[in-house]
Amino acid sequence: MLLARYQGNNFIGYNMDQHISQQNLPLLLSKARETIISQFRSILKHFGLTEQQWRVLRILFEEGEVEPCYLCEICDILSPSMTGILKRLKEMGLIGRRPMETDKRRVLIFLTPKSEQLAEQILPLIRQQYRLIEEAWGADLVAQIYQDMYTLIELKKVKVQQVELP
């Protein structure tokens, strides 16, 4: 069946048989992520941080000094992007670098006194925002979202056969 849709100033035809019957799961996950991060964006913006910078700082707040490759893995940020993020955080005075004692070729990223002061300001607001989310959405729903996300992440270990490409 041939249908038409409006694009720009023209109608274009498309084949209805090409419709995918499954919902667009990647798009839904992207919209769900935006729903969550939008709850925190004003806090981050107030302190002059991007979402990616916050991801890095949060890991450092929670775990102390770590290697850049670990930050890439845990923050799900590619190495070239992480290089820029770390450079900007260093320019902002929020992180430092030092060589590892056991292998001077490797470096550790650590928080500075300035970032410790930032933590004292930002972390209570982040915690409060989580409480407000739970109040608005319900603790059961928030707990279910966490469980579903952990389950989905664990499924990364399950090998899914890929379609054969032409």
Contacts in CASP RR format, 6 or more apart in sequence:
PFRMAT RR
TARGET T0000
AUTHOR 0000-0000-0000
METHOD contacts of the structure
MODEL  1
MLLARYQGNNFIGYNMDQHISQQNLPLLLSKARETIISQFRSILKHFGLT
EQQWRVLRILFEEGEVEPCYLCEICDILSPSMTGILKRLKEMGLIGRRPM
ETDKRRVLIFLTPKSEQLAEQILPLIRQQYRLIEEAWGADLVAQIYQDMY
TLIELKKVKVQQVELP
1 15 0 8 1.000
1 16 0 8 1.000
1 17 0 8 1.000
2 13 0 8 1.000
2 14 0 8 1.000
2 15 0 8 1.000
2 16 0 8 1.000
3 13 0 8 1.000
3 14 0 8 1.000
3 16 0 8 1.000
4 11 0 8 1.000
4 12 0 8 1.000
4 13 0 8 1.000
4 14 0 8 1.000
5 11 0 8 1.000
5 12 0 8 1.000
5 13 0 8 1.000
5 14 0 8 1.000
6 12 0 8 1.000
37 51 0 8 1.000
39 129 0 8 1.000
39 132 0 8 1.000
39 133 0 8 1.000
40 54 0 8 1.000
40 126 0 8 1.000
40 129 0 8 1.000
41 51 0 8 1.000
43 122 0 8 1.000
43 125 0 8 1.000
43 126 0 8 1.000
43 129 0 8 1.000
44 50 0 8 1.000
44 51 0 8 1.000
44 53 0 8 1.000
44 54 0 8 1.000
47 118 0 8 1.000
47 121 0 8 1.000
47 122 0 8 1.000
49 57 0 8 1.000
50 85 0 8 1.000
52 75 0 8 1.000
52 77 0 8 1.000
52 81 0 8 1.000
52 85 0 8 1.000
53 85 0 8 1.000
53 88 0 8 1.000
53 89 0 8 1.000
53 94 0 8 1.000
55 75 0 8 1.000
55 76 0 8 1.000
55 77 0 8 1.000
56 71 0 8 1.000
56 75 0 8 1.000
56 77 0 8 1.000
56 82 0 8 1.000
56 85 0 8 1.000
56 86 0 8 1.000
56 89 0 8 1.000
56 95 0 8 1.000
56 109 0 8 1.000
57 89 0 8 1.000
57 94 0 8 1.000
57 95 0 8 1.000
57 111 0 8 1.000
57 115 0 8 1.000
57 118 0 8 1.000
57 119 0 8 1.000
59 66 0 8 1.000
59 71 0 8 1.000
59 74 0 8 1.000
59 75 0 8 1.000
60 66 0 8 1.000
60 71 0 8 1.000
60 95 0 8 1.000
60 109 0 8 1.000
60 110 0 8 1.000
60 111 0 8 1.000
60 115 0 8 1.000
61 111 0 8 1.000
61 115 0 8 1.000
61 119 0 8 1.000
61 123 0 8 1.000
64 110 0 8 1.000
64 111 0 8 1.000
65 98 0 8 1.000
65 108 0 8 1.000
65 109 0 8 1.000
65 110 0 8 1.000
65 111 0 8 1.000
66 74 0 8 1.000
66 108 0 8 1.000
66 109 0 8 1.000
67 100 0 8 1.000
67 106 0 8 1.000
67 107 0 8 1.000
67 108 0 8 1.000
67 109 0 8 1.000
68 79 0 8 1.000
68 82 0 8 1.000
68 83 0 8 1.000
68 86 0 8 1.000
68 107 0 8 1.000
68 109 0 8 1.000
69 79 0 8 1.000
71 77 0 8 1.000
71 82 0 8 1.000
71 86 0 8 1.000
71 109 0 8 1.000
72 78 0 8 1.000
72 79 0 8 1.000
72 82 0 8 1.000
75 82 0 8 1.000
77 85 0 8 1.000
86 95 0 8 1.000
86 97 0 8 1.000
86 109 0 8 1.000
89 95 0 8 1.000
90 96 0 8 1.000
90 97 0 8 1.000
92 114 0 8 1.000
93 112 0 8 1.000
93 114 0 8 1.000
93 115 0 8 1.000
94 111 0 8 1.000
94 112 0 8 1.000
94 114 0 8 1.000
94 115 0 8 1.000
94 118 0 8 1.000
95 109 0 8 1.000
95 110 0 8 1.000
95 111 0 8 1.000
95 112 0 8 1.000
95 115 0 8 1.000
96 109 0 8 1.000
96 110 0 8 1.000
96 111 0 8 1.000
96 112 0 8 1.000
97 107 0 8 1.000
97 108 0 8 1.000
97 109 0 8 1.000
97 110 0 8 1.000
98 107 0 8 1.000
98 108 0 8 1.000
98 110 0 8 1.000
99 105 0 8 1.000
99 106 0 8 1.000
99 107 0 8 1.000
99 108 0 8 1.000
100 106 0 8 1.000
100 107 0 8 1.000
100 108 0 8 1.000
111 119 0 8 1.000
133 142 0 8 1.000
134 142 0 8 1.000
END
